Amino acid sequence: MTISPLQFSGSAIPTDHALPSAPMALSPSHFMLPTSLSVSTATKSGRRRITVAHSGGRTRISAMVKDGGERAEDNSIVGDILDTSDEKQVVVNPPKLEERDFSGTPYVPIYVMLPLSIIDLECELVNSDDLLNQLRILKSVNVDGVMVDCWWGIVEAHAPQQYNWNGYRKLFQIVRDLKLKLQVVMSFHECGGNVGDDVHIPLPRWVTEIGQSNPNIFFTDREGRRNCECLTWGIDKERILRGRTAVEVYFDFMRSFRVEFDEFFAGGIISEIEIGLGPCGELRYPSYPAKHGWKYPGIGEFQCYDQYLMKSLKKAAEARGHSFWAKGPDNAGYYNSQPHETRFFCDGGDYDSYYGRFFLSWYSQVLVDHSDRVLSLANLAFEGTSIAAKVSRLRNLAFFKGIKLSGIHWWYKTASHAAELTAGFYNPSNRDGYAPIASMLKKHETALNFTCVELRTLDQHEDFPEALADPEGLVWQVLNAAWDVNIPVASENALPCHDREGYNKILENAKPRNDPDGRHLSAFTYLRLSPGLMESQNFMEFERFVRRMHGNNVVF
C-alpha cells in the first residue's frame, strides 16, 4: 500500500511509522484510506485543522478543533467536502502535544531588551524606580541580563565628538547592583517608523544638517527617495562628515564608550557588544521601509541610487569590461510587487542573467565589505578589553562582539528569493548567500545574532499563503552557515511572544534535537520588557521558558 507523507510542522514523516507525539496520532488503518493523509497543527487562533483525503473512494474527512477539543465553526472546511456518496465529517479531539523535556540540556543565557524609551533625548534615565522594580522581578526568575541600545542620535546629538553618556551610566549602575549582565547595542540608526518602534530618536542633529545640503549621504531608491534611517555604505570612506569618514565616526563613538565604561568591562558586567550595521541595527539594506509605502509581503526595492554607491557600481562595471552595466535593474518592480509580476525576479528572470549575477554580486559584496570595515575598527575600539564578553559554552571560545542579521523569510520558497535580494542577501535557490557573511564574521571572531526563531512556517502559510514564506527553512540555513564556520549564534524573537507554542519553537531552534555535534544557541534575547510581559499569565509562561532554556526541570 502506498502512503503519501504526512505533513506535520513542515516536515515529511512517513505514515507507515508511528507518529512522534503529534497533536493527534492517526494511522491509515483508522479510516481504511489507501492514499493520502494530511494534518496541520495549531493555528494562531489556537485551533487545529485535521483533514483526511481518500482519492480512491473520494472521501474527505475534516475538522477544525480548538485546543480544548471543542469543535470550532469553519465553513470553509465544510464547503470543501467532496461530492461523493461516502463523504463524512468527523470531529477529532486531539490529545495534548507532549512537550520535549529540556532538563539537563545546555544552559542558554536569557536577556531581555529594555524599552526603547528608557533613555530620553537628553540622555537621562526615565522612570528609574519602575525600572528597578521590573529588573528585580526579572532577576527573581533568573534572567541573566538585559539588552539596551546606546543611540548615536542621543549620545553625540549636538556636535561631533561631544558625547553625553549620563543616562547610560545611571542605568548600568542599577544593572550592576542587581548582579545582572548587559548586552549593549551600538545603534547608529534612527528609531521610529518600524514595527515595535514607540519613540522617535533621529540621527545626530549635525548629521541631518549635513544631509540637508548633501542628501546623498542617505540610502536612495530608484525613484530618488531618500531613507534617513542610517547612512549609506557608500560614504564609509568618504570624508564628508565634518572631516571624518562614516567608519571613523563609528570608531570614535565606540572608543568613547569603551573608555567611559571601562569599569563595567573590567567587572564583567558588559557581556556583549552588538555592532549596529544598518537599519534597525541589522546588517541589511533598508529595502522595505514602511515610510515609503512598503507592506508585507512586498519584495522591496534596491537601495543603491545615491551618488556614492552608483560611483562604486560604475567602477565595478568598468572593471568587468561592461560599462553599460553601471545601472540598477529597470524591471525589478516596486516595493509591494510580487516576484512573478517582475521580469527581474520571476522564475527564469533577469536575476540569473549575466548582468543580473554581476549586479547582485556587487550589491551583496557592498554589504559584506561594509561589515568587514566596521568590525575591523570595532576590534581596535575594544582592544584591551580584559574580559571575553561573550563565551561560547559549546567550544570554549571567547567572543565579545556580535552583529544582528535580519530574518527575511517571505518569498523564501521561490527561485529568486526576491525580498532577500533587495535586502542585500544574494541567496537565490541556486546559491548560498549567508556563507560569505558567516566567513567574514569568523574572520573577526564575531557572533551572529539572528531573528525570527519563534516563527512557524505553517502560521505564515495560513495568514499570508501568497508570500511563500518559510521562516523555519531560513533559520535552519542561517544557523548552519554560522555553525559550519564555528562561530556562536545568538538569537531573538522578531515579534512579541507570550504563548507556549512560540516559546517551544524557540527552544527547538535553540537546542536542536539529536544534533550529533551538540550545537545550540549561545544566548537568547527576548523582545521586549513591557506591561504585556509582566501580566501574570504571560510572565508565568516566560518564567517557564527561562527555566527550560537554562536546562532546568519544569513542574508547571
Secondary structure, DSSP 8 states (H G I E B T S, - for coil): -----EEETTEEE-TTS--SS-SS---HHHHT-SS--EEEEE-TTSEEEEEEEETTTTEEEEEEEETTS-B---HHHHTT----TT----------------TTS----EEEE--GGGB-TTS-B--HHHHHHHHHHHHHTT--EEEEEEEHHHHT-SSTT----HHHHHHHHHHHHTT-EEEEEEE-S-BSSSTT--S-B-S-HHHHHHHHH-GGGEEE-TT--EEEEEE-GGGTT---BTTB-HHHHHHHHHHHHHHHTHHHHHTT-EEEEEE--SGGGEES---S-GGGT--TT--------SHHHHHHHHHHHHHHT-GGG-S--SSS--TT--GGGSTTTSTT-GGGSHHHHHHHHHHHHHHHHHHHHHHHHHHHHTTT-SS-SEEETTTTEEE-EEEEE----TTTTSSS-HHHHHHT----TTS-SSHHHHHHHHHTT-EEEE--TT--HHHHHHH-GGG---HHHHHHHHHHHHHHTT--EEEE-SS---SHHHHHHHHHHHS-TT-TT----SEEEES---HHHHSHHHHHHHHHHHHHHTT-----
